[in-house]
Amino acid sequence: VKLMENGGGSVSGGGGTTSEHTMEQLVMAMNRMALEESVRGTMVQQGCLSALLKVEEKEKPTDSDKKTLRNARHCIAKMLITTNPSLLTIAQRMGSIRPLIQLVRDDKVNDLQQFEALLSLTNLASADEETKGRIVAEKGIATLSYAMYSDHEMVRCAATEAMVNMVSHPTVLEEHFSDSEKLKVWLAFALDHEENFECARAASGGLAMASRDPKVAEVLSTMKKLGEMVKTLLECGNLELMHRMLVIILNMMDHGKQCKEKMISCGALAFCAAYADSYHDGSMADNLEFSAADRGALKVTVDLAKEIVKLYN
């Protein structure tokens, strides 16, 4: 089917009272089309997403139906990886969440299907608080948390990135980031920057956002690996990771009391003072072969270090 010749519309028109075999073939056709990233938006416009969501409505599915349902969910995932959530209707956005969460939970799917479902949930979670609320309501936090333990590093990273986009939801802060056992995973991911940089970047970014919450910061201050993470990320030489770590330190210093004391005792304040002193006027940066973007990132980290020192003084 040629999508640009209204193939998407003709396929999506097959929803309704079709046989199991016909529905299976229709879903397979849409899956093949969705492999081409450039046509996914057009597929949504032509009604493919809405047609696929109707597949979810069948009660007591047969084994054949379950296979079709799994493929339909995967097609939804592929389409929503790159589709701007704001271009979806509320019904489409909300209706897609449950199928995607079910796909992540499904123990019969492969790593690619799970990975793409997580990427699409990451995309949807960036939309608004209402969408985050639906993900929480569908028990998505437990699903994402479980996926963070996957054997596949790309699945782990995608699950972590999805959780990062959920940080602003109160339930996520209260039930996930305030749990010391779950925080251990985030610290472990952040420390693993040499083996899996993307996951470390996501994990440290999630901690930077979550540590604004006083309760999360208090729990974080009790973690045995916190001092190691502070030292490792500050000295790793990567400005992105340093930036995230400095934001965590700033948040902890701002909360005061034991959070502030922990940052001082683990050497964070001493590092920030030395770092700000060394690079405060930009002259030492002239000796480094930095791009314009890196120079900008360096200035941001130096300014953060100065702010941290000021909080202590």
C-alpha positions as MATLAB code, in Angstrom:
seq = 'VKLMENGGGSVSGGGGTTSEHTMEQLVMAMNRMALEESVRGTMVQQGCLSALLKVEEKEKPTDSDKKTLRNARHCIAKMLITTNPSLLTIAQRMGSIRPLIQLVRDDKVNDLQQFEALLSLTNLASADEETKGRIVAEKGIATLSYAMYSDHEMVRCAATEAMVNMVSHPTVLEEHFSDSEKLKVWLAFALDHEENFECARAASGGLAMASRDPKVAEVLSTMKKLGEMVKTLLECGNLELMHRMLVIILNMMDHGKQCKEKMISCGALAFCAAYADSYHDGSMADNLEFSAADRGALKVTVDLAKEIVKLYN';
ca = [
       0.000    0.000    0.000;
       1.370    3.410   -0.878;
       0.663    5.639    2.099;
       0.857    8.882    0.151;
      -1.898    7.586   -2.156;
      -4.228    7.250    0.840;
      -3.073    3.717    1.616;
      -3.197    4.551    5.319;
      -6.825    5.582    4.990;
      -7.770    2.412    3.108;
      -6.022    0.216    5.663;
      -7.515    2.012    8.665;
     -10.897    1.686    7.056;
     -10.619   -2.049    7.701;
     -11.469   -1.678   11.404;
     -14.803   -2.958   12.670;
     -16.296   -6.359   11.819;
     -13.352   -7.953   10.042;
     -12.291  -11.585   10.323;
      -9.354  -12.561   12.520;
      -7.210  -13.256    9.482;
      -8.103   -9.978    7.793;
      -7.403   -8.004   10.961;
      -4.060   -9.777   11.339;
      -3.109   -8.855    7.771;
      -4.195   -5.228    8.238;
      -2.106   -4.869   11.397;
       0.888   -6.474    9.668;
       0.544   -4.014    6.784;
       0.496   -1.045    9.154;
       3.493   -2.462   11.002;
       5.467   -2.586    7.774;
       4.513    0.979    6.904;
       5.475    2.213   10.370;
       9.029    0.996    9.799;
       9.460    4.130    7.668;
       9.813    6.991   10.147;
       8.867    9.693    7.653;
       5.327    8.348    7.142;
       4.348    7.782   10.772;
       2.782   11.218   11.184;
       0.736   10.704    8.034;
      -0.372    7.310    9.308;
      -1.722    8.967   12.455;
      -3.500   11.606   10.371;
      -5.015    8.931    8.109;
      -6.562    7.124   11.075;
      -4.166    4.216   11.575;
      -3.605    4.976   15.262;
      -7.321    5.185   16.003;
      -7.908    1.909   14.108;
      -5.177    0.158   16.070;
      -6.631    1.364   19.366;
      -9.929   -0.304   18.435;
      -8.136   -3.655   18.338;
      -7.826   -3.286   22.134;
     -11.614   -3.333   22.506;
     -12.116   -7.031   21.734;
     -13.177   -9.088   24.748;
     -11.863  -12.632   25.382;
      -9.259  -12.644   22.597;
      -8.201  -15.962   21.074;
      -4.531  -16.949   20.768;
      -4.571  -15.553   17.243;
      -6.139  -12.331   18.526;
      -3.412  -12.024   21.154;
      -0.731  -12.176   18.459;
      -2.545   -9.489   16.463;
      -3.010   -7.420   19.607;
       0.710   -7.645   20.373;
       1.553   -6.518   16.830;
      -0.998   -3.700   17.018;
       0.589   -2.444   20.241;
       4.022   -2.583   18.650;
       2.764   -0.555   15.688;
       1.323    2.028   18.098;
       4.724    2.181   19.758;
       6.554    2.716   16.472;
       4.216    5.514   15.409;
       4.423    7.360   18.722;
       8.200    7.327   19.098;
       8.516   10.297   16.759;
       5.011   11.803   16.704;
       4.640   15.084   18.596;
       2.183   14.269   21.450;
       0.615   17.725   21.165;
      -0.613   16.801   17.668;
      -2.628   13.870   19.026;
      -6.181   14.189   20.264;
      -6.718   13.621   23.978;
      -8.457   10.325   23.159;
      -5.486    9.161   21.086;
      -2.919   10.221   23.661;
      -4.748    8.735   26.637;
      -5.899    5.682   24.732;
      -2.357    4.774   23.688;
      -0.956    4.600   27.203;
      -2.494    1.328   28.349;
      -1.507   -0.650   25.206;
       2.064    0.602   25.496;
       2.327   -0.291   29.179;
       0.872   -3.717   28.425;
       3.497   -4.206   25.710;
       6.303   -3.410   28.158;
       4.813   -5.898   30.651;
       4.308   -8.675   28.103;
       6.803  -11.485   28.715;
       6.308  -12.783   25.161;
       7.617   -9.673   23.394;
      11.202   -9.231   22.240;
      13.641   -6.545   23.377;
      12.955   -4.343   20.334;
       9.207   -4.269   20.987;
       9.769   -3.446   24.647;
      12.385   -0.817   23.774;
      10.137    0.953   21.281;
       7.181    0.892   23.675;
       9.387    2.580   26.296;
      10.561    5.221   23.810;
       6.965    6.069   22.928;
       6.002    6.285   26.625;
       8.962    8.636   27.127;
       7.610   10.784   24.315;
       4.034   10.795   25.652;
       5.179   11.557   29.207;
       6.719   14.793   27.916;
       3.274   16.106   26.938;
       1.599   17.318   30.135;
       0.691   16.429   33.715;
      -2.603   14.854   32.632;
      -0.720   12.322   30.516;
       1.680   11.595   33.374;
      -1.329   11.066   35.616;
      -2.765    8.477   33.227;
       0.547    6.609   33.135;
       0.514    6.534   36.942;
      -3.138    5.426   36.988;
      -2.340    2.527   34.636;
       0.336    1.322   37.086;
       2.987    2.500   34.675;
       5.509    3.440   37.359;
       5.817   -0.163   38.576;
       6.160   -1.274   34.939;
       8.877    1.263   34.135;
      10.680    0.481   37.380;
      10.679   -3.220   36.527;
      11.984   -2.520   33.007;
      14.953   -0.683   34.543;
      16.194   -4.140   35.637;
      16.181   -5.541   32.094;
      19.178   -7.549   30.896;
      19.291   -5.399   27.755;
      21.101   -2.108   28.296;
      19.031   -0.209   25.694;
      15.814   -1.304   27.403;
      17.237   -0.245   30.786;
      18.196    3.141   29.364;
      14.807    3.688   27.694;
      12.984    2.793   30.927;
      15.207    5.205   32.861;
      14.534    8.003   30.368;
      10.794    7.371   30.623;
      11.008    7.602   34.414;
      12.947   10.873   34.128;
      10.028   12.377   32.206;
       7.737   11.309   35.056;
       9.760   12.946   37.860;
       7.489   15.963   38.223;
       4.508   13.796   39.218;
       4.018   13.757   43.026;
       3.338   10.015   43.121;
       6.646    9.290   41.396;
       8.554   11.389   43.909;
       6.723    9.912   46.879;
       6.580    6.238   45.911;
       9.685    5.823   43.774;
      12.398    8.386   44.462;
      11.744    8.422   48.213;
      12.448    4.679   48.363;
      16.099    4.031   49.238;
      16.106    0.632   47.499;
      14.962    2.192   44.232;
      17.435    5.056   44.618;
      20.256    2.511   44.719;
      19.508    1.661   41.084;
      19.671    5.316   40.045;
      23.023    5.804   41.749;
      24.368    2.606   40.188;
      23.291    3.756   36.711;
      24.809    7.216   37.239;
      28.111    5.632   38.302;
      28.229    3.411   35.220;
      29.032    6.289   32.843;
      32.004    4.605   31.190;
      30.013    1.527   30.134;
      26.640    3.152   29.423;
      26.911    6.916   29.091;
      23.345    7.509   27.874;
      21.860    5.688   30.857;
      24.212    7.495   33.266;
      23.190   10.825   31.755;
      19.503    9.983   32.148;
      19.950    8.699   35.709;
      21.952   11.710   36.865;
      19.417   14.004   35.200;
      16.576   12.257   37.013;
      18.386   12.630   40.336;
      19.052   16.305   39.595;
      15.322   16.922   39.153;
      14.150   14.666   41.985;
      16.622   16.109   44.519;
      14.698   19.397   44.470;
      12.170   17.581   46.674;
      13.190   17.801   50.376;
      12.104   14.234   51.181;
      13.992   12.764   48.234;
      17.075   14.798   49.145;
      16.918   13.542   52.728;
      16.780    9.913   51.590;
      19.549   10.561   49.062;
      21.783   11.944   51.814;
      21.666    8.559   53.582;
      22.826    6.549   50.561;
      26.221    4.885   50.954;
      27.121    5.349   47.286;
      26.312    9.077   47.231;
      29.865   10.187   48.068;
      31.273    7.907   45.376;
      28.811    9.258   42.816;
      29.685   12.872   43.702;
      33.419   12.227   43.325;
      33.084   10.112   40.174;
      30.841   12.487   38.232;
      32.676   15.650   39.276;
      35.973   14.162   38.157;
      34.748   12.297   35.046;
      35.675   15.129   32.684;
      32.292   15.147   30.910;
      30.581   18.526   31.220;
      27.062   17.107   30.811;
      27.503   14.745   33.746;
      29.303   17.393   35.794;
      26.429   19.799   35.177;
      23.886   17.295   36.474;
      26.018   16.466   39.505;
      26.478   20.134   40.359;
      22.713   20.649   40.228;
      22.298   17.752   42.679;
      24.899   19.314   44.993;
      23.225   22.724   44.734;
      19.851   21.224   45.613;
      21.323   19.337   48.567;
      23.120   22.446   49.861;
      19.933   24.448   49.499;
      17.989   21.989   51.676;
      20.500   22.537   54.496;
      20.998   20.395   57.596;
      22.084   16.801   56.938;
      21.917   17.230   53.157;
      24.328   20.140   53.308;
      26.573   18.357   55.804;
      26.749   15.305   53.517;
      27.916   17.432   50.584;
      30.619   19.031   52.707;
      31.815   15.739   54.189;
      32.112   14.024   50.796;
      34.325   16.796   49.416;
      31.811   18.392   47.058;
      32.246   21.870   48.487;
      36.041   21.688   48.326;
      35.868   20.610   44.684;
      33.456   23.429   43.785;
      35.671   26.035   45.464;
      38.775   24.825   43.613;
      36.894   24.474   40.328;
      35.390   27.954   40.515;
      38.743   29.431   41.466;
      40.517   27.746   38.548;
      38.031   28.618   35.817;
      36.299   31.731   37.172;
      37.650   34.134   34.533;
      37.826   31.727   31.593;
      41.588   32.124   31.114;
      42.407   28.468   31.878;
      39.777   27.379   29.407;
      41.843   29.021   26.665;
      44.368   26.222   27.062;
      41.704   23.594   26.400;
      40.589   22.760   22.880;
      36.917   23.392   23.572;
      34.231   24.069   20.987;
      31.963   27.082   21.420;
      29.274   24.768   22.839;
      31.719   23.254   25.325;
      32.846   26.720   26.417;
      29.222   27.587   27.105;
      28.746   24.364   29.073;
      31.946   25.061   31.026;
      30.663   28.503   32.006;
      27.395   26.969   33.249;
      29.277   24.492   35.456;
      31.559   27.220   36.820;
      28.554   29.408   37.641;
      26.916   26.488   39.452;
      30.101   25.857   41.436;
      30.213   29.537   42.440;
      26.578   29.393   43.563;
      27.279   26.305   45.677;
      30.217   27.999   47.381;
      28.088   31.089   48.003;
      25.428   28.939   49.720;
      28.064   27.649   52.125;
      29.415   31.109   52.896;
];
